[in-house]
Every structure is written in structure tokens, then in C-alpha cells.
Amino acid sequence: MRSVVKNSMSSNLRIALIGGGPGGYAAAFLAADLGMQVTIIDPELNPGGVCLYRGCIPSKSLLHVAKLIDESRHARNWGIEYADPKINLDQLRAWKEGVVKKLTGGLGQLSKQRKVEYVQGLASFENSNTLRVKRSTGNEESLSFDRIIIATGSRPAVIPALKLDTPRMMDSTSALNLADVPASLLVIGGGYIGLELGTVYAALGSKVSVVEMLPGLLPGADRDLVLPLHKRMEKIFAVIMLNTTVAAVKEETNGIRVTFDGPEVKEREQVFDKVLVSVGRKPNSEIAGLDKTQVRIGPKGFIQVNKQLQTEDPVIYAIGDVVGEPMLAHKASHEGRTAAEAIAGHKVAFEPNAIPAVVFTDPEIAWCGLSETQAQKDNREVKVARFPWAASGRAMTIDRTEGMTKLIVDPKTERVLGVGIVGVSAGEMISEGVLAIEMGAVAQDVALTIHPHPTLSETVMESAEVFFGTSTHTYRPKR
């Protein structure tokens, strides 16, 4: 159990955060609440990190617009017709940037209210306790601290063979800048970032193609969750190429010529106005001077830490994307708070039973705990209870019945081990599953919890009822 009680040990400590993202500022704010003297060092004007400046927040702002455009077109099914939308890119871009500015500015105010020193600049190590800080003004200075937390995050991965020095080749950062809406766009990578940004550009008017080297989109996610999304993506994307790799890219006068390779390739060479490379992210662990400390980096580039997020160097901690998968903002925030409490001398450890993952496509996909795919890999006996949204009154009222909610249950103890949801607002619903797993709930706990009607959240309750064969809105004949 966490405690925020200040003690004499923590009140005398000077703490530095290298990186002001969701992990860094969460750690800094809690450390300040615990009485420590805290400094955040980050290149941006205010805290926020990649998530707020170039990731989660701007992408979700644009995805909201994409959903609105799609719903306006879908309304024809209900007898309502709108004219085709007119896209004012400058205004759309300004709105997205306004959201970012408000949130990061708010974090700047919270820093001041907590008396957290914020240094805009870059940090390198002189030794385990001393940082060389180059401020944005150009001034450099050495600052010493009792503890240092590394929260440097990650960056888009780059495939050297697909690297071209041209604005026609985009990564997730440049794609979010929304310089224009290309007539045709190729997304390399069928993971969540590629699908989310592909959805945005398709809604704005681009002819979007997706290429994925593996047999399915969203590798690692349960196939029954991905299927409804794949079917919808086939309607909004020009083509989805699976089991296909990009052999070469070459810039020409009218675009990027892409050469494909794979058993299902129908047209080996195609030209696209722009190409978005979205093949994962790499940890930012190449910090100048880190070799002057005892910090160890693993073979995949992640900084090695224990359950208190402490590195091999006892005065240095590390959190977030730089310490390993899953690379998620909410995971980083909780790691940051754990590190701050560990430094304060509290008995804590980062050992969650469930970390939710959400893909903010349309429909959304969310899951937590044990997945069906992982259970199969581990040869673990589980029982899966699925409730189809075609039987949900609420799903029918919004004309989105393609969804599904499932529980993964231990057949002996009936404990809920995992939850998966595909459908509208799946990301808003998955927290109930996380809480159930963390609290050690059994299927009957979920089934007996009264859910409001008509809501999509009822599908969680009814999936538990499916486990017992007593779901009100589905029928399974007794054997």
C-alpha cells in the first residue's frame, strides 16, 4: 500500500529527473509532495514529453476528428445526410496544437505550485551524482544531486534500408505535424501507431495502403479482438498487404516508388505521394556520460532495473520506455511514482498484475492481464467467455454491433485472469477489467456487480454471465 507521508529522510534529498514526460513529471510531483527538492531537466518549454508533444495527445485529438468525419458519413444509414466535410488544415493543426499547449502549460503551472525547479536543457553524466546541464540559453553548468531518475523515453525506430532524406518519408512525429493530406499514403507497419495515423489520414481524404510483414495486423493481440477492426479497416483503407515486406524505396519526381516482396504481392512496384514508417520505438538509453556510472544496459537497449526501479548504480533510478516493454505512458507514470516512494524510503515495488493496453482505432481494442494468445503459448488451461455486442442493446442503438467483450478465467478458481474488448470506447471500459484482476475478483464478482442499462459496460457483466451459461441476452442450449 502506498503512503504519501513525508519523513525526515526524504525532505533532505535533492532529486533530478532527466526527462519530463508522463513518467518524469509524475515522479517529480510525488517526490515534491514527499518533501524532496526536485529538478526536472528536459529540452521542451514545459513538462509533457513525447506523449503530450508528439504522441498520445495530438494523435488522439486527430483521431477524434477522424471519428467525427466517419460518423457524419455513417449517418446516412439513419436517414441523415451531411455534405462532404471541408478540411481547413491550418485550423485543425492549430486546434491540435492548442490542446497540447494547454496541457503542457498546465503541467508547467503545477511544477511551479509544487516548487519543482524546471530546467529547459539537456543533461549528461559527469558521475553518478553529478550532471552536466546545457541550458536552452546555451549556458552550461554542473549540478549535483542525491538521487537521479532517468526518464528519457523512446523514439521512432528506423530501418536503415528505408531511410530517405525527404519530407515524403514520415515517421510518427512528422505525420502528426499534418503538413498536408497526400493523395496516396503507404503505412509501413500494421501496429497501433501506424493504424491510428492511417485512420486519421484516410478520414481526411488520403488513399491509405498498409503493409505488414506478419500474417495479421496488431501482432501480439488476440486475433478475435483484431478481426472486427480488420474488417472495418478493409473498408477505409485502399488495401492491406499482409505477409509482405518493403524491399526498397526510391524517391522520384512524382513520389516514392516502393518495391514489395512477399507471396501475396500482386503489384510489385507502386508509387505513393508519401510513406509513413511505423515499425516500433527504440529506448533513449544512449545518454552521454552514462558509462561513467554503474548503470547497465541490456542487449535490447533497455536500462536494467529492479522492482524499485533502481539501476545497478544505487543512486540512479530509471523509469518508463527506457526500461522496457510495454512502452506506455500510464506504465511510466506508475513506475515514476514507485521510484519516488522507493527513494523516500517507503516499502514499495512495481509489480502490477495487469497493465492495460489500448489501440485507439475505430473500433478500439483494449486488453489487460493474461491474453488468450499468451495462455496458448504457455499451455495454460483457461476458459474464455465471450459476449457479442450484437446482443447489446446499447451497441445496437449506436449502430456499432461489431464489438465483443471477453473474460479469460481460471477454470478451477474462477478467478478473472484477463479481459479483452473490441468496440467503441473499449479504452474507457478496460479499467474495470484491470481493477477486477488487481483485486483478485472471480467471475461471479463481475456477474453480480449491477451495471447500468443500457450501456456498453454491461457487456463486461454479461461476459461473466456467459461463463456460467446464464447470460440474459444470449442463449446457449444446455448439453
C-alpha positions in Angstrom: 0.0 0.0 0.0 1.3 3.4 -0.9 1.8 6.2 1.6 2.5 9.9 0.9 3.7 10.6 4.5 6.8 12.8 4.5 9.7 11.7 6.5 13.0 13.3 7.6 15.0 11.2 5.2 13.2 12.3 2.0 12.9 16.0 3.0 16.7 16.5 2.8 17.2 14.8 -0.6 17.9 16.6 -3.9 16.4 14.7 -6.8 16.9 15.2 -10.5 14.6 13.9 -13.3 16.2 13.5 -16.7 13.1 13.8 -18.9 9.8 15.5 -18.2 7.3 13.0 -19.8 4.5 11.2 -18.0 6.9 9.2 -16.0 9.3 12.0 -15.3 6.8 14.6 -14.1 4.7 12.0 -12.2 7.9 11.0 -10.3 8.9 14.7 -9.8 5.5 15.8 -8.5 5.2 12.9 -6.0 8.8 13.4 -4.9 8.0 17.1 -4.2 4.8 16.1 -2.3 7.0 13.9 -0.2 9.2 16.8 0.7 12.1 16.4 -1.6 13.9 19.2 -3.5 13.2 18.3 -7.1 14.7 19.4 -10.5 13.3 18.3 -13.9 15.7 18.6 -16.9 14.0 18.4 -20.3 14.5 20.1 -23.8 10.9 21.3 -24.0 9.5 24.5 -22.7 7.2 22.7 -20.2 6.8 19.1 -18.9 4.9 16.7 -21.1 7.4 14.6 -23.1 6.7 12.7 -26.3 3.2 11.7 -25.0 1.9 15.3 -24.8 4.0 17.0 -27.5 4.4 14.3 -30.3 2.4 11.2 -29.3 -0.7 10.3 -27.3 -2.4 13.7 -27.0 -2.0 15.1 -30.5 -2.8 11.7 -32.1 -6.0 11.3 -30.0 -7.0 14.8 -30.9 -6.8 14.0 -34.6 -8.5 10.6 -34.1 -11.4 12.4 -32.5 -11.8 14.4 -35.7 -11.5 11.3 -37.8 -14.2 9.6 -35.9 -16.5 12.7 -36.3 -15.9 12.7 -40.0 -16.6 8.9 -40.2 -19.8 9.2 -38.2 -21.1 12.1 -40.4 -20.8 9.7 -43.3 -22.3 6.8 -41.5 -25.3 8.8 -40.5 -26.7 8.2 -44.0 -27.7 4.8 -42.7 -30.1 6.5 -40.2 -31.7 8.9 -42.7 -29.4 11.9 -42.0 -27.2 13.3 -44.8 -24.4 15.8 -44.4 -22.4 17.5 -47.1 -18.8 16.2 -47.6 -16.6 17.9 -44.9 -14.3 20.7 -45.9 -10.9 20.4 -44.2 -9.2 23.5 -43.0 -5.8 22.1 -42.2 -4.4 25.3 -40.7 -7.3 25.4 -38.2 -7.2 21.7 -37.5 -3.5 21.9 -36.8 -4.0 25.0 -34.6 -6.7 23.2 -32.6 -4.4 20.2 -32.0 -1.5 22.4 -31.0 -3.8 24.3 -28.7 -4.7 21.2 -26.8 -1.0 20.4 -26.4 -0.2 23.9 -25.3 -3.0 23.9 -22.7 -1.9 20.6 -21.2 1.8 21.3 -21.1 1.2 24.8 -19.8 -0.9 23.3 -17.0 2.0 21.0 -16.1 4.3 24.0 -16.0 2.0 25.7 -13.5 1.8 22.5 -11.4 5.6 22.4 -11.4 5.7 26.0 -10.0 3.0 25.3 -7.4 5.0 22.3 -6.1 8.2 24.4 -6.2 9.8 21.9 -8.7 12.7 23.5 -10.5 12.3 23.1 -14.2 15.4 23.4 -16.4 15.0 23.6 -20.1 18.0 21.9 -21.5 20.0 18.6 -22.0 21.7 16.6 -19.3 24.8 14.3 -19.4 26.5 12.5 -16.6 29.8 13.5 -15.1 29.5 10.8 -12.4 26.7 9.0 -10.5 25.7 12.2 -8.6 26.6 15.0 -11.0 25.0 16.1 -14.2 26.4 18.5 -16.8 23.4 20.5 -17.9 23.4 22.5 -21.1 20.5 25.0 -20.9 18.5 26.1 -23.9 20.1 29.5 -23.5 23.5 27.9 -24.3 24.8 28.2 -20.7 26.4 25.1 -19.2 26.7 24.1 -15.5 27.4 21.1 -13.3 24.6 20.2 -10.8 24.9 17.6 -8.0 22.1 15.5 -6.7 21.5 12.8 -4.1 19.4 10.7 -6.5 18.9 10.8 -10.2 15.9 9.3 -12.1 16.4 8.6 -15.8 13.1 9.1 -17.7 14.4 9.7 -21.3 11.6 7.8 -23.0 11.9 6.4 -26.6 11.9 7.5 -30.2 10.6 6.0 -33.5 12.6 3.1 -34.7 14.4 3.5 -38.1 15.1 0.9 -40.7 18.3 2.0 -42.4 17.3 0.4 -45.8 14.1 2.5 -45.7 15.7 5.8 -44.8 15.4 8.6 -47.3 16.2 12.3 -46.6 13.0 13.7 -48.0 9.8 15.1 -46.4 7.9 12.5 -48.4 9.1 9.9 -45.9 7.5 10.4 -42.5 7.7 8.9 -39.0 5.0 9.3 -36.4 6.4 12.7 -35.3 6.3 14.3 -38.7 3.0 12.6 -39.6 1.4 14.4 -36.6 2.6 17.7 -37.9 0.0 17.3 -40.6 1.9 19.3 -43.3 -0.7 18.2 -45.9 -3.1 15.5 -46.8 -1.3 13.4 -49.5 -3.5 11.8 -52.2 -1.9 8.5 -51.5 -0.1 7.3 -48.4 1.7 4.0 -47.6 1.9 3.0 -43.9 4.8 0.6 -43.3 3.8 -1.4 -40.2 0.5 -2.7 -39.0 1.0 -1.9 -35.4 -1.1 0.5 -33.3 0.7 3.7 -34.3 0.5 3.0 -38.0 -3.2 2.1 -37.8 -4.1 5.1 -35.7 -2.3 7.6 -38.0 -3.5 5.7 -41.1 -7.1 6.2 -39.8 -6.6 9.9 -39.4 -5.2 10.4 -43.0 -7.9 8.2 -44.5 -10.6 10.3 -42.8 -9.0 13.5 -44.1 -9.0 12.2 -47.7 -5.9 10.2 -48.3 -5.9 6.8 -50.1 -4.1 4.8 -47.5 -2.4 1.4 -48.0 -0.9 -0.6 -45.1 1.9 -3.2 -45.4 2.7 -5.6 -42.6 5.4 -8.3 -42.7 3.5 -10.7 -40.4 0.2 -12.6 -41.1 -2.0 -10.2 -39.2 -2.5 -6.6 -38.0 -1.5 -5.7 -34.5 0.9 -8.6 -33.9 0.6 -9.9 -30.3 -3.1 -9.0 -29.8 -5.7 -11.8 -29.7 -7.0 -12.5 -33.2 -10.6 -12.4 -32.2 -10.1 -8.9 -31.0 -8.4 -7.8 -34.2 -10.9 -9.4 -36.6 -13.7 -6.7 -36.2 -11.1 -4.0 -36.6 -9.5 -5.6 -39.7 -12.9 -5.9 -41.3 -13.6 -2.2 -40.7 -10.1 -1.2 -41.9 -10.7 -3.0 -45.2 -13.5 -0.5 -45.8 -11.5 2.6 -45.0 -8.1 1.6 -46.4 -7.4 1.1 -50.1 -5.5 -2.1 -49.4 -4.0 -4.1 -46.5 -1.0 -6.2 -47.5 0.0 -8.9 -45.1 2.9 -11.3 -45.2 4.6 -8.6 -47.2 7.9 -6.6 -46.8 9.2 -3.5 -48.3 12.3 -4.4 -50.3 13.3 -0.9 -51.5 12.2 2.7 -51.6 13.3 5.4 -54.1 12.2 9.0 -54.5 11.0 10.1 -57.9 9.6 13.3 -59.3 6.0 12.3 -58.5 6.5 10.4 -55.3 8.2 7.5 -53.6 8.5 4.3 -55.6 8.1 1.3 -53.3 9.1 -2.3 -54.1 7.2 -5.0 -52.3 8.2 -8.6 -51.6 6.0 -11.5 -50.5 4.0 -14.5 -51.6 0.8 -12.4 -51.8 2.1 -9.4 -53.7 0.0 -8.5 -56.7 1.8 -5.3 -57.8 5.5 -5.4 -57.0 6.2 -1.7 -57.5 3.9 1.1 -56.6 4.3 4.9 -56.3 2.9 6.8 -53.3 2.8 10.5 -52.6 4.1 9.9 -49.0 5.3 7.0 -46.9 4.8 6.6 -43.1 7.3 4.3 -41.5 5.9 3.0 -38.2 7.8 -0.1 -37.1 8.1 0.4 -33.4 10.1 2.5 -31.0 13.6 2.4 -29.5 14.6 3.4 -26.0 16.6 6.6 -25.5 19.3 5.0 -23.4 22.3 6.4 -25.2 22.9 9.2 -22.6 26.2 11.0 -22.7 28.4 10.0 -19.7 26.3 7.1 -18.6 29.4 4.9 -19.0 30.8 6.9 -16.0 28.2 5.3 -13.7 27.4 1.7 -12.8 24.2 1.7 -14.8 23.8 -1.4 -17.1 22.1 -1.5 -20.4 20.6 -4.8 -21.6 21.0 -6.3 -25.1 17.9 -4.7 -26.4 19.0 -1.2 -25.3 16.8 -1.1 -22.1 18.3 0.1 -18.8 18.2 -2.7 -16.3 16.3 -2.0 -13.0 14.9 -3.9 -10.1 11.3 -3.8 -8.8 12.0 -0.5 -7.1 13.2 0.9 -10.5 16.7 1.2 -9.1 19.6 0.6 -11.5 22.9 -1.2 -10.8 24.1 2.2 -9.6 22.4 2.6 -6.2 21.8 6.3 -6.5 20.4 6.2 -10.1 16.9 5.0 -11.0 15.2 4.6 -14.4 11.6 4.5 -15.5 9.3 4.4 -18.5 10.1 3.4 -22.1 13.8 3.4 -21.4 13.5 0.4 -19.0 11.4 -1.9 -21.2 8.0 -3.0 -22.5 5.3 -2.2 -22.6 6.1 1.3 -23.8 3.0 3.0 -22.4 2.6 6.4 -20.7 0.5 5.1 -17.8 3.0 2.4 -17.1 5.8 5.1 -17.0 3.7 7.2 -14.6 3.2 4.4 -12.1 6.9 3.4 -12.3 7.8 7.1 -11.6 5.7 7.2 -8.5 7.1 3.9 -7.3 10.7 5.2 -7.8 9.9 8.4 -5.9 8.5 6.4 -3.0 11.4 4.0 -3.0 13.8 6.9 -2.8 11.7 8.3 0.1 12.3 5.0 2.0 8.9 3.5 1.6 8.4 -0.2 1.1 7.2 -0.4 -2.5 7.7 -2.4 -5.6 6.4 -2.1 -9.2 4.7 -5.5 -9.7 1.3 -5.0 -11.3 -0.9 -7.9 -12.2 -2.4 -6.1 -15.2 -1.3 -3.1 -17.3 -4.0 -2.1 -19.8 -3.2 -1.6 -23.5 -5.4 0.4 -25.8 -5.4 0.8 -29.5 -7.4 4.0 -30.3 -8.5 2.9 -33.7 -12.2 2.7 -34.7 -13.3 0.3 -33.3 -10.9 0.5 -30.3 -9.2 -2.6 -28.9 -8.2 -2.9 -25.3 -6.9 -5.7 -23.2 -5.3 -6.4 -19.8 -3.9 -9.3 -17.8 -3.4 -12.6 -19.4 -4.3 -12.7 -23.1 -5.7 -15.8 -24.8 -2.7 -15.8 -27.1 -0.3 -15.9 -24.2 -2.3 -18.6 -22.4 -1.9 -20.8 -25.5 1.8 -20.2 -25.7 2.2 -21.1 -22.0 -0.1 -24.2 -22.4 -2.1 -22.7 -19.6 -5.7 -24.0 -19.2 -8.2 -21.2 -19.3 -11.9 -20.8 -20.1 -12.8 -17.9 -22.4 -16.3 -16.3 -22.0 -17.3 -14.1 -25.0 -20.2 -11.7 -25.2 -21.0 -10.5 -28.7 -22.1 -6.8 -29.0 -24.7 -7.9 -31.5 -26.7 -8.9 -28.4 -26.1 -5.5 -26.7 -29.0 -3.0 -26.7 -26.7 -0.1 -26.3 -24.4 -1.2 -29.2 -27.5 -1.5 -31.4 -28.7 2.0 -30.6 -25.4 3.4 -31.8 -25.2 1.0 -34.8 -21.9 -0.5 -33.7 -22.6 -4.1 -33.1 -19.3 -5.4 -34.4 -17.8 -5.4 -30.9 -17.1 -8.2 -28.4 -16.1 -8.4 -24.7 -14.4 -11.5 -23.3 -13.1 -12.7 -20.0 -10.2 -15.1 -19.6 -10.9 -17.2 -16.4 -9.1 -19.8 -14.4 -11.5 -22.8 -14.8 -10.6 -24.1 -11.3 -10.6 -21.0 -9.1 -12.9 -19.0 -11.5 -10.6 -16.0 -11.0 -10.5 -13.4 -13.7 -7.1 -13.6 -15.3 -7.6 -11.3 -18.3 -10.1 -9.1 -20.1 -10.3 -8.2 -23.8 -12.6 -5.7 -25.5 -13.1 -4.6 -29.1 -15.6 -1.9 -29.9 -16.5 1.7 -29.4 -15.0 3.1 -26.2 -13.1 -0.1 -25.3 -10.4 2.0 -23.8 -12.8 3.6 -21.4 -14.2 0.3 -20.3 -11.0 -1.7 -19.8 -10.2 -0.2 -16.4 -13.0 -2.3 -14.9 -11.1 -5.3 -16.1 -7.8 -4.0 -14.6 -9.5 -3.5 -11.2 -11.0 -6.9 -11.3 -7.7 -8.6 -11.9 -5.8 -6.5 -9.3 -8.5 -7.2 -6.7 -8.4 -10.9 -7.4 -12.1 -10.9 -8.5 -13.7 -14.1 -9.6 -16.2 -14.3 -12.4 -19.2 -14.3 -10.1 -18.0 -11.0 -8.6 -18.3 -9.4 -12.1 -21.6 -11.1 -12.8 -23.2 -10.0 -9.6 -22.0 -6.3 -10.0 -25.0 -4.4 -11.2 -24.2 -2.4 -14.3 -26.3 0.4 -15.6 -28.6 -0.2 -18.6 -28.4 0.4 -21.5 -24.6 0.7 -21.6 -21.7 -0.9 -23.3 -20.2 -1.7 -19.9 -23.0 -4.2 -19.4 -21.1 -6.4 -21.8 -18.5 -7.0 -19.1 -21.1 -8.3 -16.7 -22.8 -10.4 -19.4 -19.5 -11.9 -20.4 -19.2 -13.1 -16.8 -22.7 -14.5 -17.1 -21.7 -16.3 -20.3 -19.0 -18.1 -18.2 -21.8 -19.6 -16.1 -24.1 -20.1 -19.1 -26.7 -17.7 -17.7 -26.4 -14.6 -19.9 -29.7 -12.8 -20.2 -29.2 -11.6 -23.8 -27.6 -14.7 -25.3 -28.8 -18.3 -25.3 -26.7 -21.4 -25.1 -28.7 -24.6 -25.0 -27.8 -27.0 -22.2 -25.8 -30.0 -23.2 
